[in-house]
Amino acid sequence: MKFKATCKTCETANTVIACPNCSQQKIKDVTKETGFAGIQCSNCFHSFSSVKCGGCQSTIYLKDIGVIEKPPPPKPTPLETVLLVWLGFFVMLAFAFLFFKAFFSS
């Protein structure tokens, strides 16, 4: 996941893609009932709500950090695909049965 942090001092747009603690690119957003609450690393579970600016080294706080890109949703597993195909088959079979009952039954 990528985050954009805009510095209020020097107006530099910093891209945050790695954890400042372990340098792994496994960061995710933490959301609560009130909305965006911070950033957390999936590798070391370090959470942070501020980052340092790459230009002037001042602190950029949470209100100036936004999400650039969310990861795509995972693709369905083969089992999920088979189950969806069977579900579609049974739904179509039920519609065919109801159609037959409605128009060809006495």
Long-range contacts (C-beta under 8 A, 24 or more apart in sequence): 1-27, 1-28, 1-29, 1-67, 1-69, 1-70, 1-71, 2-67, 2-68, 2-69, 3-27, 3-29, 3-39, 3-65, 3-66, 3-67, 3-68, 4-65, 4-66, 4-67, 4-68, 5-51, 5-53, 5-60, 5-64, 5-65, 5-66, 6-60, 6-64, 6-66, 7-53, 7-55, 7-56, 7-58, 7-60, 7-64, 8-58, 8-60, 8-64, 9-53, 9-56, 9-58, 10-53, 10-55, 10-56, 10-58, 12-53, 12-54, 12-55, 12-56, 14-51, 14-53, 14-54, 14-55, 14-60, 15-68, 16-51, 16-65, 19-43, 19-44, 19-46, 20-46, 20-48, 20-51, 20-52, 21-46, 21-48, 22-46, 29-67, 36-62, 36-67, 37-62, 38-62, 39-65
